[in-house]
């Protein structure tokens, strides 16, 4: 796709004119949308003035969700594509502008924060399994390179904010059930006394799954403590989880045709599953300094136990015990320089993790001979500075620079034939960002952005297909992004349009070997390019009616990519559809609500050769409920229907699977119901 600037200008002009007319027509009749403030660019600023593509999601505006995974909220963000809602052994896999689509599990290439504390590990890997979705109140999704602000993140940032302790003592109980053996019990209690507040939440979810061998059970306990002082705010967050999930594995196209609900034969034979136990503590101090200056100090530490069984014998079981921690801080200073107002933010991040990893043979579900024992460590450190400059009432510039160093090391304790695979690698990079925004009218602004980024392989991605130690040939990916956009914000309407081009070197691409199904290894693609367009719209066109939409079109392809399996230059990058669409019409009046939405996507390729793909689909979802106020108590029954029309689709794709087991089918029409009580 060649993005013609004439066509872009025409589209922007047409969109701006249409938006202005719609906003003017609805301003007298609709409920006003409050101006957005965002914090994901490391300092609080107004959304309209930020020279970046940022979407803010208010979870309170989308009631009646099942809260099984974050995909229902992320679907509202153009350029974000999520897979793997129902296989809890692999976890949700969101991708921003294609970054994150490469892995079979978890989040890659995206920096995730919860209440200001990184959920992302020091090596760049993120697992969302510890997040209580019932606590999520707000999300900011920063699309595009974020390395200058957050380090090892090429795709963007997902900043999640959870519910604060209530002012008055309260209790909440949420019970829900659904098809597929789904049951959830969630309780929450909280309150405040003077300048001290606290909250405690427990969540337990059971899911039998759509496919055979897909049962999962997750349990989480989350605690929050807040202390407010004249000079700042202290925040303490604690989270503990105990999860176990079976893995039905991927199917070939022929197996899908024969029986969509079956599990992969070897996943049954070898009892493929995983367990996770984790405890995590985060501390944050938000301080107020002289004048309008402000600063933040943050730290976290945690412990994670993990074990899995994969669908093969040799080295088919893995366990690791992980300790991780981090500290960071930033200071924002306001001052006049050369007659212009500046807000200069400087900061640092220092993070570390250590894994005691072991591999064993999988003897049809039983633990066999030891095959690997090694300590793996990651140390990440970064320094950054960002300057927001108000050039005039209409012009704002943002400049940023960051230096990062990531050291990855392996100490090999499994010495066979006196072979020692110990070693270390140090990866470092400078990244920059430059943005410029222009306020065309009080309600609309144009922006341009140029930014570089880098993304290192995670510890698990550095695994050597030949055995222990590192894959010494694997290099970090580097990207250069150019972006143009326009935003508009009226009392009843908010829209954004952006176009971008990202040029990458050494993109990280996953693959698996026929003898080790379910375990991914990685290689570099020489050069690739991503062109895209994103559009979002949020229109409160009447007091009770609201329409939301998000559309993305892209062309992601390899420019120079050759392997022993063939030359894939010119092929589309697998894992992301060319087009995605979300649209929802919502009605809410006097506590009653109805929401009808559709999530649609085009064809998705499953391998580098583009010889296998999942067809496009459109899935309709319905949500309805009503809030009743009974004295001081609140009662909310709710009902949801996923895949209202019962369409066949794929919940997940396993990219470049060595045995062509690419497909994980999704369920048909699924009904759930729940009751939320607030005391």
C-alpha positions as CSV (number, residue, x, y, z in Angstrom):
1,X,0.0,0.0,0.0
2,X,1.4,3.4,-1.0
3,X,0.0,6.1,1.2
4,X,-0.6,9.1,-1.1
5,X,-0.3,12.3,0.9
6,X,-2.9,13.9,-1.4
7,X,-5.3,11.1,-0.5
8,X,-4.5,11.4,3.1
9,X,-5.1,15.1,3.1
10,X,-8.4,14.7,1.4
11,X,-9.5,12.0,3.9
12,X,-8.4,14.2,6.8
13,X,-10.3,17.2,5.4
14,X,-13.4,15.2,4.8
15,X,-13.3,13.6,8.2
16,X,-12.8,17.0,9.9
17,X,-15.7,18.6,8.1
18,X,-18.0,15.7,8.8
19,X,-17.0,15.6,12.5
20,X,-17.5,19.4,12.9
21,X,-21.0,19.2,11.4
22,X,-21.9,16.2,13.6
23,X,-20.6,17.8,16.7
24,X,-22.5,21.0,16.1
25,X,-25.7,19.2,15.4
26,X,-25.5,17.0,18.6
27,X,-24.1,19.5,21.0
28,X,-27.5,20.7,22.3
29,X,-29.0,17.3,22.9
30,X,-26.2,14.9,24.0
31,X,-24.4,14.3,27.3
32,X,-21.0,16.0,27.2
33,X,-17.8,14.0,26.9
34,X,-15.2,15.3,29.4
35,X,-11.8,16.4,27.9
36,X,-9.3,13.6,28.1
37,X,-6.1,13.8,30.2
38,X,-3.5,11.2,29.6
39,X,-0.4,10.1,31.6
40,X,1.2,7.3,29.4
41,X,3.7,9.8,27.8
42,X,5.3,9.9,31.3
43,X,3.6,13.2,32.3
44,X,0.1,14.4,32.5
45,X,-1.1,16.3,29.4
46,X,-4.2,16.8,27.4
47,X,-5.0,14.2,24.8
48,X,-5.7,16.7,22.1
49,X,-2.2,18.3,22.4
50,X,-0.2,15.1,22.5
51,X,1.7,14.4,19.2
52,X,1.0,10.6,19.4
53,X,-1.7,8.1,18.8
54,X,-3.2,7.4,22.2
55,X,-6.6,5.8,23.0
56,X,-8.3,6.0,26.4
57,X,-10.7,3.3,27.4
58,X,-13.1,3.9,30.3
59,X,-14.2,0.5,31.6
60,X,-17.2,2.1,33.3
61,X,-18.5,3.0,29.9
62,X,-18.7,-0.7,28.8
63,X,-20.8,-2.4,31.5
64,X,-21.9,-6.0,31.5
65,X,-18.6,-7.6,30.3
66,X,-17.6,-11.1,31.3
67,X,-14.1,-10.0,32.2
68,X,-12.5,-13.2,31.0
69,X,-9.7,-11.3,29.1
70,X,-8.8,-7.8,28.1
71,X,-9.6,-8.3,24.4
72,X,-13.2,-6.9,24.8
73,X,-11.8,-3.6,25.8
74,X,-8.8,-3.6,23.5
75,X,-11.0,-4.2,20.5
76,X,-12.0,-0.5,20.7
77,X,-8.5,0.6,19.9
78,X,-7.6,0.8,16.1
79,X,-4.3,-0.9,15.3
80,X,-4.7,-3.4,18.3
81,X,-5.4,-7.0,17.4
82,X,-5.8,-9.7,20.1
83,X,-5.7,-13.5,19.9
84,X,-6.2,-16.3,22.3
85,X,-9.1,-15.4,24.6
86,X,-10.1,-18.9,25.6
87,X,-6.8,-20.9,26.0
88,X,-5.8,-19.7,29.4
89,X,-2.6,-21.9,29.3
90,X,-1.3,-19.5,26.6
91,X,-2.9,-16.3,27.7
92,X,-4.2,-13.3,25.7
93,X,-1.8,-12.2,23.0
94,X,-2.4,-8.6,22.0
95,X,-0.4,-6.9,19.2
96,X,-0.1,-3.2,18.6
97,X,0.7,-2.4,14.9
98,X,1.9,-5.9,14.5
99,X,4.3,-5.9,17.5
100,X,3.4,-8.8,19.8
101,X,2.0,-11.1,17.1
102,X,5.1,-13.3,17.0
103,X,4.8,-15.3,20.2
104,X,2.6,-18.2,21.0
105,X,1.8,-16.9,24.5
106,X,1.9,-13.7,26.5
107,X,2.7,-10.2,25.4
108,X,5.8,-9.1,23.4
109,X,7.0,-5.8,22.2
110,X,4.5,-3.8,24.4
111,X,5.2,-2.2,27.7
112,X,2.4,-2.9,30.3
113,X,2.0,-0.9,33.5
114,X,-0.5,-1.3,36.2
115,X,-1.0,1.7,38.5
116,X,2.3,3.1,37.3
117,X,4.3,0.0,38.1
118,X,5.7,-2.2,35.3
119,X,4.0,-5.5,34.8
120,X,6.5,-6.2,32.0
121,X,9.5,-8.3,33.1
122,X,13.1,-6.8,32.7
123,X,13.7,-8.9,29.6
124,X,10.6,-7.5,27.9
125,X,8.1,-10.3,28.4
126,X,4.6,-9.7,30.0
127,X,2.1,-12.0,31.3
128,X,-1.4,-10.7,32.0
129,X,-2.4,-13.7,34.2
130,X,-2.1,-11.7,37.5
131,X,-4.5,-8.9,36.6
132,X,-7.9,-8.9,38.2
133,X,-10.0,-7.6,35.4
134,X,-12.9,-6.7,37.7
135,X,-10.6,-3.9,39.2
136,X,-9.7,-2.3,35.8
137,X,-11.2,1.1,35.5
138,X,-9.2,2.9,32.8
139,X,-6.6,2.0,30.1
140,X,-4.4,4.2,28.0
141,X,-3.0,2.6,24.8
142,X,-0.1,4.4,23.3
143,X,0.4,3.1,19.8
144,X,3.8,3.3,18.1
145,X,7.4,3.2,19.4
146,X,7.7,4.0,23.1
147,X,11.3,3.1,23.7
148,X,12.3,6.7,24.4
149,X,9.9,6.7,27.3
150,X,9.8,3.1,28.6
151,X,12.8,1.3,27.1
152,X,12.5,-2.1,25.6
153,X,9.1,-1.6,23.8
154,X,8.8,-1.2,20.1
155,X,5.0,-1.5,19.7
156,X,3.7,0.8,22.4
157,X,2.4,1.0,25.9
158,X,-0.6,-0.3,27.7
159,X,-1.1,1.7,30.9
160,X,-3.8,0.2,33.2
161,X,-5.4,1.9,36.1
162,X,-7.4,0.0,38.7
163,X,-10.0,1.0,41.2
164,X,-8.9,3.2,44.1
165,X,-10.1,2.5,47.7
166,X,-13.6,3.9,48.1
167,X,-14.2,6.9,50.4
168,X,-16.9,5.1,52.3
169,X,-16.8,1.5,53.6
170,X,-18.3,-0.8,51.0
171,X,-18.5,-4.4,49.8
172,X,-19.0,-5.8,46.4
173,X,-20.0,-9.3,45.3
174,X,-20.0,-10.5,41.7
175,X,-21.3,-13.9,40.7
176,X,-21.5,-15.1,37.1
177,X,-21.8,-18.3,35.1
178,X,-21.9,-19.2,31.4
179,X,-21.6,-22.0,28.9
180,X,-18.3,-23.8,28.5
181,X,-18.3,-24.6,32.2
182,X,-17.6,-21.0,33.1
183,X,-18.1,-19.9,36.8
184,X,-16.7,-16.8,38.5
185,X,-16.9,-15.7,42.1
186,X,-15.5,-12.3,42.9
187,X,-15.6,-10.3,46.2
188,X,-14.2,-6.9,47.1
189,X,-14.1,-4.8,50.3
190,X,-12.7,-1.4,50.9
191,X,-12.9,1.9,52.6
192,X,-11.1,5.0,53.9
193,X,-10.5,6.6,57.3
194,X,-9.0,10.1,57.1
195,X,-6.0,10.1,54.8
196,X,-5.7,6.3,54.7
197,X,-7.6,4.0,52.4
198,X,-7.5,0.3,51.6
199,X,-9.0,-2.3,49.3
200,X,-9.0,-6.1,49.1
201,X,-10.3,-8.2,46.2
202,X,-10.5,-11.9,45.5
203,X,-11.3,-13.5,42.2
204,X,-11.8,-17.2,41.3
205,X,-12.6,-18.3,37.8
206,X,-13.2,-21.8,36.4
207,X,-13.5,-22.6,32.7
208,X,-13.9,-26.0,31.1
209,X,-13.3,-24.6,27.7
210,X,-14.7,-25.0,24.2
211,X,-12.3,-27.8,23.2
212,X,-11.3,-31.0,24.8
213,X,-8.5,-30.7,27.4
214,X,-9.1,-27.0,27.9
215,X,-10.0,-26.8,31.6
216,X,-8.5,-23.9,33.6
217,X,-8.8,-22.5,37.1
218,X,-7.4,-19.1,38.1
219,X,-7.3,-17.5,41.6
220,X,-6.1,-14.1,42.5
221,X,-5.9,-11.9,45.6
222,X,-5.2,-8.2,45.2
223,X,-4.7,-5.7,48.0
224,X,-4.3,-1.9,47.7
225,X,-3.3,0.7,50.4
226,X,-3.3,4.4,49.9
227,X,-2.0,7.2,52.1
228,X,-2.5,10.8,51.2
229,X,-0.2,13.5,52.6
230,X,0.2,17.3,51.9
231,X,3.3,16.6,49.9
232,X,2.2,13.6,47.9
233,X,0.5,10.2,47.8
234,X,1.8,6.7,48.8
235,X,0.5,3.7,46.9
236,X,1.1,0.0,47.9
237,X,-0.2,-2.8,45.6
238,X,0.0,-6.5,46.4
239,X,-1.1,-9.3,44.1
240,X,-0.9,-13.1,44.4
241,X,-2.1,-15.7,41.9
242,X,-2.5,-19.5,41.8
243,X,-3.4,-20.7,38.3
244,X,-3.6,-24.0,36.5
245,X,-4.7,-24.6,32.9
246,X,-4.7,-27.4,30.4
247,X,-3.5,-26.7,26.8
248,X,-5.5,-28.3,24.0
249,X,-2.9,-27.3,21.4
250,X,-3.2,-26.4,17.8
251,X,-4.9,-28.3,15.0
252,X,-4.2,-28.9,11.3
253,X,-6.7,-27.7,8.8
254,X,-7.8,-31.3,8.3
255,X,-8.3,-31.8,12.0
256,X,-10.4,-28.7,12.3
257,X,-12.6,-29.9,9.4
258,X,-13.1,-33.3,11.1
259,X,-13.8,-32.0,14.7
260,X,-13.3,-28.4,15.8
261,X,-13.5,-29.3,19.5
262,X,-10.8,-31.9,19.6
263,X,-7.4,-31.4,21.2
264,X,-4.2,-32.1,19.5
265,X,-3.4,-35.8,19.9
266,X,0.0,-35.3,21.5
267,X,-1.4,-32.7,23.9
268,X,-3.7,-35.4,25.2
269,X,-1.0,-38.1,25.2
270,X,1.5,-36.0,27.1
271,X,-1.1,-34.2,29.3
272,X,0.0,-30.7,28.2
273,X,-0.7,-28.1,30.8
274,X,0.9,-25.4,33.0
275,X,0.7,-24.0,36.5
276,X,1.7,-20.6,37.9
277,X,2.1,-19.3,41.4
278,X,3.2,-15.7,41.8
279,X,3.4,-13.0,44.4
280,X,4.1,-9.3,43.5
281,X,4.5,-6.1,45.6
282,X,4.6,-2.6,44.2
283,X,5.3,0.7,45.9
284,X,4.9,4.2,44.4
285,X,5.3,7.7,45.9
286,X,3.8,10.5,43.8
287,X,5.3,13.7,45.2
288,X,4.7,17.4,44.7
289,X,7.8,19.7,44.5
290,X,8.3,23.4,44.3
291,X,5.8,25.3,42.1
292,X,4.1,23.0,39.6
293,X,7.0,20.5,39.6
294,X,6.2,16.8,40.5
295,X,8.1,13.6,40.8
296,X,7.5,9.9,41.2
297,X,9.5,7.1,42.9
298,X,8.5,3.5,42.3
299,X,9.7,0.0,43.1
300,X,8.5,-3.5,42.8
301,X,9.6,-7.1,43.7
302,X,8.1,-10.5,43.1
303,X,8.5,-14.3,42.9
304,X,7.1,-16.6,40.3
305,X,6.9,-20.4,40.1
306,X,6.1,-21.9,36.7
307,X,5.8,-25.4,35.3
308,X,4.5,-26.9,32.1
309,X,4.1,-30.1,30.2
310,X,4.3,-29.9,26.4
311,X,3.2,-32.4,23.8
312,X,6.5,-34.2,23.2
313,X,8.9,-36.4,25.2
314,X,12.5,-35.1,25.2
315,X,12.8,-32.0,27.3
316,X,9.0,-31.8,27.2
317,X,8.6,-30.5,30.8
318,X,9.9,-27.1,32.0
319,X,10.0,-25.5,35.4
320,X,11.5,-22.3,36.6
321,X,11.6,-20.3,39.8
322,X,11.9,-16.5,39.1
323,X,12.8,-13.6,41.4
324,X,12.3,-10.2,39.9
325,X,12.5,-6.6,41.1
326,X,12.9,-3.0,39.9
327,X,13.2,0.6,40.9
328,X,12.6,3.8,38.9
329,X,11.9,7.5,39.2
330,X,11.2,10.6,37.3
331,X,11.1,14.4,37.9
332,X,9.1,16.9,35.9
333,X,10.3,20.5,36.0
334,X,8.5,23.6,34.7
335,X,10.5,26.6,33.6
336,X,11.0,29.3,31.0
337,X,13.8,28.8,28.5
338,X,14.5,31.2,25.7
339,X,11.2,32.8,26.5
340,X,9.2,29.6,26.0
341,X,7.5,27.4,28.6
342,X,9.2,24.0,29.0
343,X,8.2,20.9,31.0
344,X,11.3,18.8,31.3
345,X,11.0,15.2,32.6
346,X,14.0,13.1,33.4
347,X,14.1,9.7,34.9
348,X,15.7,6.3,35.2
349,X,14.7,2.6,35.3
350,X,16.7,-0.3,36.8
351,X,15.2,-3.8,36.7
352,X,16.5,-7.3,37.2
353,X,15.3,-10.9,37.1
354,X,16.8,-14.3,37.7
355,X,15.4,-17.7,36.7
356,X,16.4,-21.1,37.8
357,X,15.2,-23.0,34.8
358,X,15.1,-26.8,34.4
359,X,13.9,-29.1,31.7
360,X,12.9,-32.8,31.9
361,X,11.6,-35.5,29.7
362,X,7.8,-35.8,29.6
363,X,6.9,-39.4,30.0
364,X,3.3,-39.2,29.1
365,X,2.6,-36.7,31.8
366,X,5.1,-38.0,34.3
367,X,8.5,-36.3,35.0
368,X,11.4,-38.1,33.4
369,X,15.2,-37.6,33.1
370,X,16.7,-34.2,33.7
371,X,17.8,-32.5,30.4
372,X,18.8,-29.0,31.4
373,X,19.6,-26.9,34.4
374,X,20.7,-23.3,34.1
375,X,20.4,-20.0,35.8
376,X,19.2,-17.2,33.5
377,X,19.4,-13.5,34.4
378,X,18.4,-10.2,32.9
379,X,19.5,-6.7,34.0
380,X,17.9,-3.7,32.3
381,X,18.9,-0.1,33.0
382,X,17.8,3.1,31.2
383,X,18.1,6.9,31.4
384,X,15.7,9.2,29.6
385,X,14.8,12.8,29.2
386,X,11.8,14.4,27.5
387,X,11.0,18.1,26.9
388,X,7.5,19.4,26.1
389,X,7.8,22.9,24.7
390,X,4.9,25.3,24.2
391,X,6.1,27.2,21.1
392,X,2.9,29.3,21.0
393,X,-0.8,28.9,21.9
394,X,-1.2,26.7,18.8
395,X,2.2,24.9,18.5
396,X,3.7,22.3,20.9
397,X,6.9,20.3,20.4
398,X,8.0,17.2,22.3
399,X,11.6,15.9,22.1
400,X,12.9,12.8,23.9
401,X,16.1,10.8,24.2
402,X,16.9,7.6,26.0
403,X,19.8,5.2,26.6
404,X,19.2,1.5,27.5
405,X,21.4,-1.4,28.3
406,X,20.1,-4.9,28.7
407,X,22.4,-7.7,29.9
408,X,21.3,-11.3,29.5
409,X,23.3,-14.1,31.0
410,X,23.2,-17.9,31.3
411,X,25.0,-20.0,33.9
412,X,25.0,-23.7,32.7
413,X,24.9,-26.3,35.5
414,X,24.0,-29.2,33.2
415,X,27.5,-30.2,32.1
416,X,27.5,-33.1,29.6
417,X,30.8,-34.2,28.1
418,X,32.4,-31.3,29.8
419,X,30.4,-28.9,27.6
420,X,29.7,-25.6,29.3
421,X,27.0,-23.4,27.6
422,X,27.4,-20.5,30.0
423,X,27.6,-17.1,28.5
424,X,26.3,-13.5,28.5
425,X,25.2,-10.8,26.0
426,X,25.0,-7.1,26.5
427,X,22.6,-5.2,24.2
428,X,22.5,-1.4,24.2
429,X,20.8,1.3,22.2
430,X,20.1,5.0,22.0
431,X,16.5,6.0,20.9
432,X,14.9,9.3,20.2
433,X,11.5,10.8,19.6
434,X,10.4,14.1,18.1
435,X,6.8,15.2,17.9
436,X,5.0,18.4,16.8
437,X,1.3,19.3,17.2
438,X,-0.6,22.2,15.8
439,X,-4.0,23.4,17.2
440,X,-6.0,24.1,14.0
441,X,-9.0,25.1,16.0
442,X,-9.8,24.9,19.7
443,X,-11.4,21.5,19.0
444,X,-8.9,20.0,16.4
445,X,-5.2,19.5,16.1
446,X,-2.7,18.0,13.7
447,X,0.4,16.2,14.7
448,X,3.6,14.6,13.3
449,X,5.9,12.2,15.0
450,X,9.3,10.6,14.3
451,X,10.6,8.0,16.7
452,X,13.1,5.1,16.9
453,X,12.8,2.0,19.0
454,X,14.4,-1.3,19.8
455,X,13.2,-4.7,21.1
456,X,15.5,-7.3,22.6
457,X,14.6,-11.0,22.6
458,X,13.3,-12.2,25.9
459,X,15.2,-14.9,27.9
460,X,12.9,-17.7,26.7
461,X,13.2,-16.4,23.1
462,X,17.0,-16.7,23.2
463,X,16.6,-20.5,23.7
464,X,19.0,-22.4,21.5
465,X,17.3,-25.0,19.2
466,X,20.5,-27.1,19.5
467,X,20.4,-27.3,23.3
468,X,21.4,-25.2,26.2
469,X,22.9,-21.7,26.4
470,X,22.0,-18.8,24.0
471,X,21.1,-18.6,20.4
472,X,24.1,-16.5,19.7
473,X,22.8,-15.5,16.2
474,X,19.7,-13.8,17.4
475,X,19.8,-9.9,17.4
476,X,17.5,-7.3,18.8
477,X,15.0,-5.7,16.4
478,X,15.2,-2.0,15.6
479,X,12.5,0.2,14.2
480,X,12.0,3.7,12.8
481,X,8.5,5.1,12.8
482,X,7.0,8.1,11.0
483,X,3.4,9.2,11.8
484,X,0.9,11.9,10.8
485,X,-2.5,12.4,12.5
486,X,-5.4,14.6,13.2
487,X,-7.6,14.6,16.4
488,X,-10.9,16.3,17.2
489,X,-12.7,16.7,20.5
490,X,-16.1,18.3,21.1
491,X,-18.6,18.0,24.0
492,X,-20.3,15.2,22.1
493,X,-17.7,13.8,19.7
494,X,-14.1,12.6,19.8
495,X,-12.3,11.3,16.7
496,X,-8.7,10.5,15.7
497,X,-7.1,9.6,12.3
498,X,-3.5,8.5,11.9
499,X,-1.2,7.1,9.2
500,X,2.2,5.6,9.8
501,X,5.2,3.9,8.3
502,X,7.5,1.7,10.3
503,X,10.8,0.4,8.9
504,X,12.4,-2.5,10.8
505,X,15.7,-4.3,10.8
506,X,16.1,-7.8,12.3
507,X,12.4,-8.3,13.1
508,X,12.0,-11.2,15.5
509,X,10.1,-14.0,14.0
510,X,8.9,-17.2,15.8
511,X,8.9,-20.8,14.6
512,X,8.8,-24.3,16.0
513,X,10.4,-27.6,15.2
514,X,8.4,-30.7,14.3
515,X,10.1,-32.6,17.2
516,X,9.2,-30.0,19.8
517,X,5.6,-28.8,19.2
518,X,4.4,-26.0,21.4
519,X,7.9,-24.7,22.0
520,X,8.9,-21.6,20.0
521,X,12.4,-20.6,18.8
522,X,13.2,-17.3,17.1
523,X,15.2,-15.9,14.2
524,X,15.7,-12.4,12.6
525,X,14.1,-11.2,9.4
526,X,16.5,-8.9,7.6
527,X,14.2,-6.0,6.7
528,X,10.5,-5.4,6.9
529,X,8.1,-2.5,6.6
530,X,4.7,-1.7,8.0
531,X,2.3,0.9,6.6
532,X,-1.0,1.6,8.2
533,X,-4.0,3.8,8.7
534,X,-6.1,4.0,11.9
535,X,-9.4,5.7,12.6
536,X,-11.4,5.9,15.8
537,X,-14.7,7.6,16.6
538,X,-16.7,8.1,19.8
539,X,-20.0,9.9,19.4
540,X,-22.6,10.7,22.1
541,X,-25.3,11.7,19.7
542,X,-28.1,11.7,22.2
543,X,-28.5,11.6,26.0
544,X,-28.9,7.8,26.0
545,X,-27.2,6.8,22.8
546,X,-23.6,6.4,22.0
547,X,-21.7,5.1,18.9
548,X,-18.1,3.9,19.0
549,X,-16.0,2.7,16.1
550,X,-12.4,1.7,15.4
551,X,-11.0,0.8,12.0
552,X,-7.5,-0.1,10.9
553,X,-6.0,-0.9,7.5
554,X,-2.4,-2.0,7.1
555,X,0.2,-3.6,4.8
556,X,2.9,-5.4,6.7
557,X,5.4,-7.2,4.6
558,X,8.9,-8.6,4.6
559,X,11.3,-6.8,2.3
560,X,14.4,-9.0,2.8
561,X,13.9,-12.3,4.6
562,X,15.6,-15.5,3.6
563,X,15.9,-18.7,5.5
564,X,16.9,-22.3,4.8
565,X,13.1,-22.9,4.2
566,X,12.9,-20.4,1.4
567,X,13.0,-16.7,0.4
568,X,10.0,-14.9,2.0
569,X,10.8,-11.4,0.7
570,X,7.6,-9.7,-0.3
571,X,5.4,-11.9,1.8
572,X,3.0,-10.5,4.3
573,X,4.0,-10.7,8.0
574,X,1.8,-13.4,9.5
575,X,-0.3,-13.0,12.6
576,X,-2.1,-9.7,11.8
577,X,-5.1,-9.1,9.4
578,X,-4.9,-6.4,6.8
579,X,-8.2,-4.9,8.1
580,X,-9.9,-4.8,11.4
581,X,-13.2,-3.1,12.4
582,X,-15.0,-2.6,15.7
583,X,-18.4,-0.9,15.9
584,X,-20.8,-0.7,18.8
585,X,-24.1,1.0,19.4
586,X,-24.9,1.5,23.1
587,X,-28.1,2.7,24.9
588,X,-28.1,3.6,28.6
589,X,-30.9,5.2,30.5
590,X,-31.9,5.2,34.2
591,X,-29.5,2.4,35.0
592,X,-30.6,0.1,32.1
593,X,-28.1,-0.5,29.3
594,X,-28.0,-2.4,26.0
595,X,-24.9,-2.7,23.8
596,X,-24.7,-4.4,20.4
597,X,-21.2,-4.6,18.9
598,X,-19.3,-6.3,16.1
599,X,-15.6,-7.2,15.8
600,X,-14.5,-8.0,12.3
601,X,-11.2,-8.9,10.7
602,X,-9.8,-9.8,7.3
603,X,-7.8,-13.0,6.5
604,X,-4.8,-13.7,8.7
605,X,-1.8,-15.6,7.4
606,X,-0.4,-18.3,9.7
607,X,3.1,-18.8,8.3
608,X,5.9,-16.8,6.6
609,X,5.2,-18.5,3.3
610,X,1.6,-17.2,3.3
611,X,0.4,-20.7,2.3
612,X,-1.9,-21.2,5.3
613,X,-4.4,-18.7,6.7
614,X,-7.5,-18.2,8.8
615,X,-10.4,-16.7,6.9
616,X,-11.9,-13.3,7.8
617,X,-14.9,-13.2,10.1
618,X,-17.4,-10.9,11.9
619,X,-18.4,-11.7,15.4
620,X,-21.4,-9.9,17.0
621,X,-21.8,-9.5,20.7
622,X,-24.7,-8.4,22.9
623,X,-24.6,-7.0,26.4
624,X,-27.6,-5.9,28.5
625,X,-28.3,-5.2,32.2
626,X,-29.9,-2.9,34.7
627,X,-28.7,-1.2,37.9
628,X,-31.3,-1.1,40.8
629,X,-30.8,1.1,43.8
630,X,-32.3,-0.4,46.9
631,X,-31.6,2.1,49.7
632,X,-27.9,2.0,50.2
633,X,-27.4,-1.1,48.2
634,X,-27.0,-1.5,44.5
635,X,-28.1,-4.5,42.5
636,X,-27.0,-5.2,38.9
637,X,-28.1,-8.3,36.9
638,X,-26.4,-8.5,33.5
639,X,-26.5,-10.8,30.5
640,X,-24.1,-11.2,27.6
641,X,-24.1,-13.2,24.3
642,X,-20.8,-13.7,22.6
643,X,-20.8,-14.7,18.9
644,X,-24.5,-13.9,18.6
645,X,-24.8,-15.4,15.1
646,X,-22.8,-18.6,15.9
647,X,-20.1,-18.0,13.3
648,X,-17.1,-20.3,12.9
649,X,-13.8,-18.5,13.6
650,X,-10.4,-19.1,15.1
651,X,-9.6,-17.9,18.6
652,X,-5.9,-18.3,18.1
653,X,-3.2,-19.0,15.5
654,X,0.1,-20.6,16.2
655,X,2.5,-18.8,13.8
656,X,4.9,-20.9,11.8
657,X,4.1,-24.1,13.6
658,X,6.5,-26.9,12.6
659,X,3.7,-29.5,12.2
660,X,1.2,-27.2,10.5
661,X,-0.9,-27.1,13.6
662,X,-1.7,-23.5,13.2
663,X,-5.4,-23.3,14.3
664,X,-7.2,-23.1,17.6
665,X,-11.0,-22.9,16.9
666,X,-13.2,-20.5,18.9
667,X,-16.6,-21.4,20.3
668,X,-20.0,-20.8,18.8
669,X,-22.7,-18.8,20.4
670,X,-22.0,-18.5,24.2
671,X,-24.3,-17.1,26.8
672,X,-23.3,-15.7,30.2
673,X,-25.2,-14.2,33.1
674,X,-24.1,-12.5,36.3
675,X,-25.2,-10.5,39.3
676,X,-23.2,-7.7,40.9
677,X,-24.2,-6.5,44.4
678,X,-22.7,-3.4,46.1
679,X,-23.3,-3.0,49.8
